[in-house]
Amino acid sequence: MNKLRFLFLLAFIEGASVMACELLGARMIAPFFGSSLYVWAAVLGITLFGLMSGYYIGGYVSEKYKREDLVYLILILAGVFLAIMPFTSQWIMTRNIDMDIRWGSTISLLIFMFPPLLFMGMTSPVIINMINTKVDETGKSAGSVYAISTLGGIVATFLVGFYMLPEFGIKWPCFMFGSLLAIFPMIALVKGKSFKALAILLPFFFALKSNLAIDIHDNANVTLLSESEGIHGQVRVFDFPFYTEMKGEKMARGLVVNNTLQSILDRDSLDYNLWDWSVLMPSAASIYPKGSSMLLMGLGGGMLFHQFQRLGFDIEVVELDQRIKEAAVNHFSVPSSTPIIVDDARHVINTSKKKYDVIVLDLFFNETPPSQVPTIESFQRLKGMLNQNGMVMMNFYGFTNGENGRAARSVIKTFEAAGFQTTLLPTPEPEEGRNLFICASINKPDWSKISYSEPSRFQITAENISQFMLDKSQLDMKDAEVLTDEKPVLEKMYANAATIWRRTQIEMWLKNILQAEIDLMK
């Protein structure tokens, strides 16, 4: 292989590694700080900052140091930092876990993701300088290098997102791409008899040793039953002790997405969950008779599914992540015969031709609801999917007052702008720890038909349902907006609420996992 082709190969590998670094870095930070708007802004910002710094420094050193082996040394350093990212990331994020999510995620990314991106960014200017032989060919050389680098990024995006993350998790892809970055330059240095470069291989042996180490999957109190990494993040199933006021301490089985507890069921009776006030939504749905048709959007660990199944509903399910469907069937007693569509909820809303008595929106991507669903265009489609006297039930953040409650107030206003009547059922807890169930119906619901109960739970009846309803006249709707597809502002509105939710999860759940010494990364 001639020198020019070899340099183009290095540019391709560098471009692939940049995208792998960004995707893997985003997945590394999610189990600690979530995937809210703030976290994604930090990931994208640090990625651009690393590349910008690398482009500038690379341009400077390529002129100052006219060494042919310069690009090889830069790539080896980039490979070393990429290969050890799973370990530097856990080291810094474990120490930053108590920081504000915005600062904690940004500082963590600066420590573990900025260094490899800096060195990868330096690569392109150095390669361009090496292959330029004539001044009038500079533009062509730069265009070729950046095009080949971008092609590598495109290939890596699909390879990592569609195959490597789900198949191998996070650690091995980091080591694989780090090795690719370093091996070819190392060969070139050895051929040039630069044997001192072999010393830079030592961090790879450390990374390889750590990758081959056996993860600790359980301790006396917490057992990890399954785990997977994918483009939608980390999905795990745990058994652990859990205390509830109404049932006391029980052994629980939880579905955890990016270390946010999504579902929690009684391990010894998996068709019952352990949230004290989880009877609110099935109680509201029980005004519909046995055999009613239901579309449940958001399966999770099947908490709501089991409750609605006890009501005798004919249930179809929409779930975004195939892995969650498999976890629900394998670990949470959801029957394999259940009709479960693996698809985005909004796509189903846009394309469905069916009608239902009840449509349930229990949609959270860890702590973040998808902003493409609560829009007037989406709600108008949902209205057309309901039978006469049908109802849409939505699970949302419990904040209703102040700036943190603006998102919920806007969702309520959007439902009403789409022609729904709304009934609000917040769980009876402080705002920062509660959920808000929004019941949106075409006609006024007949709450006298409520008929639902569970063992060791408070029973909601036709007589006391009004005690759980939030008086909408208490809400200041002046700053609420009708949400539209054209102006997607919901995620900005609930960003602070998502941050508070994640902080609650860190205190309630993540610190226990750290104490159990269970590895947070596959």
C-alpha positions as CSV (number, residue, x, y, z in Angstrom):
1,M,0.0,0.0,0.0
2,N,1.5,3.4,-1.0
3,K,1.8,6.3,1.4
4,L,-1.3,8.2,0.0
5,R,-3.6,5.2,0.3
6,F,-2.3,4.5,3.8
7,L,-3.0,8.0,5.0
8,F,-6.6,7.9,3.5
9,L,-7.1,4.6,5.4
10,L,-6.1,6.4,8.6
11,A,-8.5,9.2,7.8
12,F,-11.3,6.7,7.3
13,I,-10.5,5.0,10.7
14,E,-10.3,8.3,12.4
15,G,-13.7,9.5,11.1
16,A,-15.3,6.2,12.1
17,S,-13.7,6.4,15.6
18,V,-15.1,10.0,16.1
19,M,-18.7,8.8,15.6
20,A,-18.1,5.7,17.7
21,C,-16.7,7.9,20.5
22,E,-19.7,10.2,20.4
23,L,-22.3,7.4,20.4
24,L,-20.5,5.4,23.1
25,G,-19.8,8.4,25.2
26,A,-23.6,9.3,25.2
27,R,-24.4,5.8,26.2
28,M,-21.8,5.8,29.0
29,I,-23.2,9.0,30.6
30,A,-26.8,7.9,30.4
31,P,-26.7,5.4,33.4
32,F,-25.4,8.2,35.6
33,F,-27.0,11.4,34.4
34,G,-29.8,10.3,32.1
35,S,-30.5,11.5,28.5
36,S,-32.4,14.7,29.1
37,L,-32.0,17.8,26.9
38,Y,-29.2,19.0,29.2
39,V,-27.2,15.8,28.9
40,W,-27.5,15.6,25.1
41,A,-26.5,19.3,24.8
42,A,-23.4,18.5,26.9
43,V,-22.5,15.5,24.7
44,L,-22.8,17.5,21.5
45,G,-21.1,20.5,22.9
46,I,-18.1,18.6,24.2
47,T,-17.9,16.6,20.9
48,L,-17.7,19.9,18.9
49,F,-15.3,21.5,21.4
50,G,-12.9,18.5,21.2
51,L,-12.9,18.5,17.4
52,M,-12.5,22.3,17.2
53,S,-9.6,22.2,19.6
54,G,-8.0,19.3,17.7
55,Y,-8.4,21.0,14.3
56,Y,-6.8,24.2,15.6
57,I,-3.9,22.5,17.4
58,G,-3.4,20.0,14.6
59,G,-3.0,22.8,12.1
60,Y,-0.4,24.5,14.3
61,V,1.7,21.4,15.1
62,S,1.6,20.2,11.4
63,E,3.4,23.4,10.5
64,K,5.8,23.5,13.5
65,Y,6.8,19.9,13.5
66,K,7.7,18.4,10.1
67,R,7.9,14.8,11.4
68,E,6.5,12.1,9.2
69,D,5.6,10.0,12.2
70,L,3.6,12.8,13.9
71,V,0.2,11.6,12.7
72,Y,1.0,8.1,13.9
73,L,1.8,9.3,17.4
74,I,-1.4,11.4,17.5
75,L,-3.5,8.5,16.4
76,I,-1.9,6.1,19.0
77,L,-2.7,8.6,21.7
78,A,-6.3,8.9,20.4
79,G,-6.6,5.1,20.5
80,V,-5.3,4.9,24.0
81,F,-7.8,7.4,25.4
82,L,-10.7,5.9,23.4
83,A,-9.8,2.3,24.6
84,I,-9.8,3.4,28.3
85,M,-12.9,5.6,28.1
86,P,-15.2,3.0,29.9
87,F,-12.8,3.2,32.9
88,T,-12.1,6.9,33.0
89,S,-15.8,7.6,32.6
90,Q,-16.9,5.4,35.5
91,W,-14.0,6.8,37.7
92,I,-15.1,10.5,37.1
93,M,-18.9,10.0,37.1
94,T,-18.9,8.0,40.3
95,R,-17.2,11.0,41.9
96,N,-19.5,13.5,40.2
97,I,-22.7,11.7,41.0
98,D,-23.9,14.3,43.6
99,M,-23.3,17.3,41.3
100,D,-26.0,19.1,39.4
101,I,-26.8,17.1,36.3
102,R,-25.7,19.9,33.9
103,W,-22.4,20.5,35.6
104,G,-21.8,16.9,36.5
105,S,-22.3,15.6,32.9
106,T,-20.3,18.4,31.3
107,I,-17.3,18.0,33.6
108,S,-17.4,14.2,33.3
109,L,-17.4,14.5,29.5
110,L,-14.5,16.9,29.6
111,I,-12.5,14.3,31.5
112,F,-13.3,11.1,29.5
113,M,-14.5,12.1,26.1
114,F,-12.6,15.3,25.3
115,P,-9.1,13.8,25.2
116,P,-9.7,11.2,22.4
117,L,-11.7,13.7,20.4
118,L,-8.9,16.3,20.7
119,F,-6.4,13.9,19.3
120,M,-8.7,12.6,16.6
121,G,-9.5,16.2,15.6
122,M,-5.7,16.9,15.2
123,T,-5.4,14.0,12.7
124,S,-7.1,15.6,9.6
125,P,-5.0,18.8,9.5
126,V,-1.8,16.8,9.9
127,I,-2.7,14.3,7.1
128,I,-3.7,17.2,4.8
129,N,-0.3,18.8,5.4
130,M,1.5,15.5,4.7
131,I,-0.2,14.9,1.3
132,N,0.0,18.4,0.0
133,T,2.7,18.6,-2.6
134,K,1.4,21.7,-4.5
135,V,-0.3,24.8,-3.2
136,D,-3.0,24.7,-5.9
137,E,-3.9,21.2,-4.8
138,T,-4.6,22.1,-1.1
139,G,-8.4,22.4,-1.6
140,K,-8.6,19.0,-3.3
141,S,-6.4,17.3,-0.6
142,A,-8.5,18.8,2.2
143,G,-11.8,17.8,0.5
144,S,-10.6,14.2,0.0
145,V,-9.4,13.8,3.6
146,Y,-12.6,15.2,5.1
147,A,-14.8,13.2,2.7
148,I,-13.1,9.9,3.5
149,S,-13.2,10.8,7.2
150,T,-16.9,11.5,7.0
151,L,-17.5,8.3,5.1
152,G,-15.9,6.4,8.0
153,G,-18.2,8.3,10.4
154,I,-21.3,7.2,8.4
155,V,-20.2,3.6,8.4
156,A,-19.4,3.6,12.1
157,T,-22.7,5.3,13.0
158,F,-24.7,2.4,11.5
159,L,-22.3,-0.3,12.6
160,V,-22.2,0.8,16.3
161,G,-25.8,1.8,16.6
162,F,-27.4,-1.2,14.8
163,Y,-24.9,-4.0,15.7
164,M,-22.0,-3.4,18.0
165,L,-23.8,-1.7,20.9
166,P,-26.6,-4.3,21.1
167,E,-24.2,-7.2,20.6
168,F,-21.2,-6.2,22.6
169,G,-22.2,-3.4,24.9
170,I,-19.9,-0.4,25.5
171,K,-16.5,-1.7,26.6
172,W,-15.6,-3.9,23.7
173,P,-16.5,-1.4,20.9
174,C,-14.3,1.2,22.7
175,F,-11.4,-1.2,22.8
176,M,-12.0,-2.3,19.2
177,F,-12.0,1.2,17.8
178,G,-9.2,2.3,20.1
179,S,-7.2,-0.7,18.8
180,L,-7.9,0.2,15.1
181,L,-6.7,3.7,15.7
182,A,-3.4,2.5,17.2
183,I,-2.5,-0.7,15.4
184,F,-1.9,0.6,11.9
185,P,0.2,3.6,13.1
186,M,2.0,1.2,15.4
187,I,2.9,-1.0,12.5
188,A,4.2,2.0,10.6
189,L,6.4,3.1,13.5
190,V,7.8,-0.4,14.0
191,K,8.6,-0.6,10.3
192,G,10.4,2.7,10.7
193,K,12.3,1.2,13.6
194,S,10.7,3.6,16.2
195,F,10.6,0.9,18.9
196,K,10.0,3.4,21.7
197,A,6.5,3.6,20.5
198,L,5.8,0.1,21.8
199,A,5.6,1.6,25.3
200,I,2.4,3.3,24.4
201,L,0.8,-0.2,24.1
202,L,0.8,-0.6,27.9
203,P,-2.6,1.1,28.4
204,F,-4.1,-1.3,25.9
205,F,-3.1,-4.3,28.0
206,F,-4.8,-2.6,31.0
207,A,-7.9,-2.0,28.9
208,L,-7.9,-5.6,27.6
209,K,-7.4,-7.0,31.1
210,S,-10.4,-4.9,32.3
211,N,-12.6,-5.9,29.4
212,L,-11.9,-9.6,30.1
213,A,-12.7,-9.2,33.8
214,I,-15.9,-10.9,35.1
215,D,-18.5,-8.4,36.1
216,I,-20.1,-8.6,39.6
217,H,-23.7,-9.3,38.9
218,D,-25.1,-9.7,42.4
219,N,-24.5,-9.2,46.1
220,A,-26.5,-10.1,49.2
221,N,-29.3,-7.7,48.4
222,V,-29.3,-6.9,44.7
223,T,-29.2,-9.4,41.8
224,L,-28.8,-8.4,38.2
225,L,-30.9,-10.8,36.1
226,S,-30.2,-9.4,32.6
227,E,-28.6,-6.4,30.9
228,S,-28.1,-5.1,27.4
229,E,-26.8,-1.9,25.7
230,G,-28.3,-0.5,22.6
231,I,-29.0,2.7,20.7
232,H,-31.9,3.5,23.1
233,G,-29.6,3.0,26.1
234,Q,-29.0,0.5,28.8
235,V,-31.8,-1.9,29.8
236,R,-31.4,-4.0,33.0
237,V,-33.6,-6.2,35.2
238,F,-32.9,-6.4,38.9
239,D,-34.2,-8.2,42.0
240,F,-33.8,-6.1,45.2
241,P,-35.6,-5.3,48.5
242,F,-38.1,-2.5,48.3
243,Y,-40.2,-0.9,51.1
244,T,-43.7,0.4,50.6
245,E,-46.0,1.9,53.2
246,M,-48.9,-0.3,52.3
247,K,-47.2,-3.6,51.8
248,G,-44.1,-3.3,53.9
249,E,-40.7,-4.6,52.7
250,K,-40.9,-6.9,49.7
251,M,-38.5,-8.4,47.2
252,A,-39.0,-6.5,44.1
253,R,-38.2,-7.0,40.4
254,G,-37.4,-3.8,38.6
255,L,-37.0,-2.8,35.0
256,V,-34.2,-0.1,34.9
257,V,-33.5,2.0,31.8
258,N,-30.3,4.1,32.0
259,N,-30.5,3.5,35.8
260,T,-34.0,5.0,36.0
261,L,-36.5,2.7,37.6
262,Q,-39.3,2.3,35.1
263,S,-41.3,-0.6,36.6
264,I,-41.3,-2.3,39.9
265,L,-43.2,-5.5,40.5
266,D,-43.6,-8.0,43.4
267,R,-41.0,-10.6,42.6
268,D,-43.1,-13.4,44.2
269,S,-46.3,-12.3,42.4
270,L,-45.3,-10.7,39.2
271,D,-48.8,-9.6,38.1
272,Y,-48.8,-7.1,41.0
273,N,-46.6,-4.0,41.2
274,L,-45.3,-2.2,44.3
275,W,-46.1,1.4,43.6
276,D,-48.4,2.4,46.5
277,W,-50.7,4.6,44.4
278,S,-50.5,2.7,41.1
279,V,-54.3,1.9,41.4
280,L,-55.3,5.3,40.2
281,M,-55.0,4.7,36.5
282,P,-56.7,1.2,36.4
283,S,-59.4,2.5,38.7
284,A,-60.1,5.3,36.3
285,A,-60.1,2.8,33.4
286,S,-62.5,0.5,35.2
287,I,-65.5,2.6,34.1
288,Y,-65.2,0.7,30.9
289,P,-66.7,-2.9,30.8
290,K,-64.9,-6.1,30.4
291,G,-63.9,-6.8,26.8
292,S,-63.2,-3.1,26.0
293,S,-60.5,-2.5,23.5
294,M,-57.3,-0.8,24.7
295,L,-54.1,0.4,23.1
296,L,-51.3,0.6,25.7
297,M,-48.4,2.7,24.4
298,G,-45.4,2.0,26.6
299,L,-45.0,-1.5,28.0
300,G,-42.1,-1.2,30.4
301,G,-42.1,-4.1,32.8
302,G,-45.8,-4.7,32.3
303,M,-47.1,-3.0,35.5
304,L,-50.1,-1.4,33.7
305,F,-50.5,-4.3,31.4
306,H,-51.2,-6.7,34.3
307,Q,-53.7,-4.2,35.9
308,F,-55.6,-3.7,32.7
309,Q,-55.5,-7.5,32.1
310,R,-57.3,-8.0,35.4
311,L,-60.0,-5.7,34.1
312,G,-60.6,-8.1,31.2
313,F,-59.6,-5.6,28.5
314,D,-58.6,-6.7,25.0
315,I,-55.1,-5.1,25.0
316,E,-52.7,-4.3,22.2
317,V,-49.3,-2.9,23.1
318,V,-46.9,-0.5,21.4
319,E,-43.2,-0.6,22.7
320,L,-40.3,1.3,21.2
321,D,-37.5,-1.1,22.3
322,Q,-37.4,-4.7,21.3
323,R,-35.3,-5.4,24.4
324,I,-38.0,-4.1,26.7
325,K,-40.5,-6.4,25.0
326,E,-38.2,-9.3,25.6
327,A,-37.6,-8.4,29.2
328,A,-41.3,-8.0,29.9
329,V,-42.0,-11.5,28.5
330,N,-38.9,-13.2,30.0
331,H,-38.9,-11.6,33.5
332,F,-42.2,-9.9,34.2
333,S,-44.8,-12.6,33.2
334,V,-46.2,-10.7,30.2
335,P,-47.6,-13.5,28.0
336,S,-45.6,-14.1,24.8
337,S,-48.9,-14.2,22.9
338,T,-49.6,-10.6,23.7
339,P,-49.9,-8.5,20.5
340,I,-46.9,-6.2,21.0
341,I,-45.9,-3.8,18.2
342,V,-42.3,-2.7,18.3
343,D,-42.6,0.9,16.9
344,D,-42.5,4.5,17.8
345,A,-45.8,5.6,19.4
346,R,-46.1,8.7,17.1
347,H,-45.7,6.5,14.0
348,V,-48.4,4.2,15.2
349,I,-50.7,7.2,15.9
350,N,-50.1,8.5,12.4
351,T,-50.7,5.3,10.6
352,S,-53.3,3.3,12.7
353,K,-56.7,2.6,11.2
354,K,-58.1,1.0,14.3
355,K,-60.5,2.4,17.0
356,Y,-60.3,1.8,20.7
357,D,-62.2,2.4,23.9
358,V,-59.1,3.4,25.9
359,I,-55.7,4.6,24.7
360,V,-53.0,4.8,27.4
361,L,-49.8,6.9,26.9
362,D,-47.3,5.7,29.4
363,L,-44.3,7.0,27.5
364,F,-41.0,7.7,29.2
365,F,-37.5,7.3,27.7
366,N,-35.9,6.9,31.1
367,E,-36.9,10.2,32.7
368,T,-37.9,12.0,29.5
369,P,-41.3,11.8,27.8
370,P,-41.2,11.9,24.0
371,S,-42.1,15.4,22.9
372,Q,-43.5,14.3,19.5
373,V,-46.5,12.7,21.1
374,P,-48.1,15.5,23.1
375,T,-48.9,17.8,20.2
376,I,-52.3,19.0,18.9
377,E,-51.7,17.2,15.7
378,S,-51.1,13.9,17.6
379,F,-54.0,14.4,19.9
380,Q,-56.4,15.1,17.0
381,R,-55.3,11.8,15.5
382,L,-55.8,10.1,18.9
383,K,-59.3,11.6,19.0
384,G,-60.1,10.0,15.7
385,M,-58.8,6.6,17.0
386,L,-61.4,6.5,19.9
387,N,-64.8,4.9,19.9
388,Q,-67.7,7.0,21.1
389,N,-67.3,7.8,24.8
390,G,-63.6,6.7,24.6
391,M,-60.7,8.1,26.7
392,V,-57.0,8.8,26.4
393,M,-55.1,8.4,29.6
394,M,-51.6,9.9,29.8
395,N,-48.9,9.5,32.5
396,F,-46.9,12.7,33.0
397,Y,-44.7,14.5,35.5
398,G,-46.4,15.5,38.7
399,F,-45.5,19.2,38.6
400,T,-48.5,21.4,37.9
401,N,-47.5,24.7,39.6
402,G,-44.8,27.3,38.8
403,E,-42.3,27.0,36.0
404,N,-41.8,23.3,36.5
405,G,-45.5,22.7,35.9
406,R,-45.6,24.7,32.7
407,A,-45.1,21.5,30.6
408,A,-48.0,19.7,32.3
409,R,-50.3,22.7,31.9
410,S,-49.4,23.0,28.2
411,V,-50.2,19.3,27.7
412,I,-53.6,19.8,29.4
413,K,-54.2,22.9,27.3
414,T,-53.3,21.0,24.1
415,F,-55.7,18.2,25.0
416,E,-58.5,20.7,25.5
417,A,-57.6,22.5,22.2
418,A,-58.0,19.2,20.4
419,G,-61.6,18.9,21.7
420,F,-61.1,16.7,24.9
421,Q,-62.4,17.2,28.4
422,T,-59.7,16.6,30.9
423,T,-59.7,15.1,34.4
424,L,-56.5,15.4,36.4
425,L,-55.5,12.6,38.9
426,P,-52.2,13.4,40.6
427,T,-50.8,10.7,43.0
428,P,-51.1,12.0,46.6
429,E,-47.5,12.9,47.1
430,P,-45.4,16.1,46.9
431,E,-45.1,17.5,43.4
432,E,-41.4,16.5,43.0
433,G,-42.2,12.9,43.7
434,R,-45.6,12.3,42.1
435,N,-47.1,11.4,38.8
436,L,-50.0,13.2,37.1
437,F,-52.5,11.0,35.2
438,I,-54.4,13.1,32.6
439,C,-57.7,11.5,31.6
440,A,-58.9,13.1,28.3
441,S,-62.3,12.1,27.1
442,I,-64.7,13.1,24.3
443,N,-67.6,13.1,26.7
444,K,-67.8,13.5,30.5
445,P,-66.7,10.2,32.1
446,D,-69.2,8.3,34.2
447,W,-67.1,7.9,37.4
448,S,-70.0,6.0,39.1
449,K,-68.9,2.9,37.3
450,I,-65.5,2.6,39.0
451,S,-64.8,-1.0,40.0
452,Y,-61.2,-1.9,40.8
453,S,-59.3,-3.1,43.8
454,E,-56.0,-4.8,44.7
455,P,-54.9,-6.6,47.9
456,S,-53.3,-4.3,50.5
457,R,-54.1,-1.2,48.5
458,F,-56.3,1.8,49.1
459,Q,-59.5,1.3,47.1
460,I,-60.7,4.2,44.9
461,T,-64.4,4.2,44.5
462,A,-67.2,6.3,42.9
463,E,-67.6,8.0,46.3
464,N,-64.0,9.0,46.9
465,I,-62.6,9.5,43.4
466,S,-63.3,13.3,43.7
467,Q,-60.8,13.4,46.5
468,F,-58.0,12.5,44.1
469,M,-59.0,14.9,41.4
470,L,-57.0,18.1,41.0
471,D,-59.2,21.2,40.7
472,K,-58.2,22.8,37.3
473,S,-59.4,26.2,38.5
474,Q,-56.3,26.3,40.8
475,L,-54.0,26.1,37.8
476,D,-52.6,29.3,36.3
477,M,-52.9,28.6,32.5
478,K,-51.7,32.0,31.3
479,D,-48.3,30.8,30.3
480,A,-49.5,27.4,29.0
481,E,-49.0,26.8,25.2
482,V,-50.9,24.7,22.7
483,L,-48.1,22.3,21.6
484,T,-47.6,21.8,17.9
485,D,-45.4,19.7,15.6
486,E,-44.1,22.9,14.0
487,K,-42.9,24.4,17.3
488,P,-41.5,21.6,19.5
489,V,-41.0,23.4,22.8
490,L,-42.1,20.8,25.3
491,E,-38.7,19.3,26.0
492,K,-37.4,22.7,26.9
493,M,-40.4,23.2,29.2
494,Y,-39.8,20.0,31.2
495,A,-36.0,20.1,31.2
496,N,-35.8,21.2,34.8
497,A,-38.5,18.7,35.9
498,A,-36.5,15.9,34.1
499,T,-33.4,17.0,36.0
500,I,-35.3,16.8,39.4
501,W,-36.6,13.4,38.4
502,R,-33.1,12.1,37.6
503,R,-31.8,13.5,40.9
504,T,-34.6,11.6,42.7
505,Q,-33.5,8.4,40.9
506,I,-29.9,8.9,41.8
507,E,-30.8,9.2,45.5
508,M,-33.4,6.4,45.4
509,W,-31.7,3.9,43.1
510,L,-28.3,4.6,41.6
511,K,-26.4,5.0,44.8
512,N,-27.7,1.6,46.0
513,I,-26.3,0.0,42.8
514,L,-22.9,1.7,43.3
515,Q,-22.9,0.3,46.9
516,A,-23.7,-3.1,45.5
517,E,-20.6,-2.9,43.4
518,I,-22.5,-3.8,40.2
519,D,-20.8,-2.6,37.1
520,L,-22.8,0.2,35.6
521,M,-21.5,-0.5,32.1
522,K,-21.6,-3.7,30.0
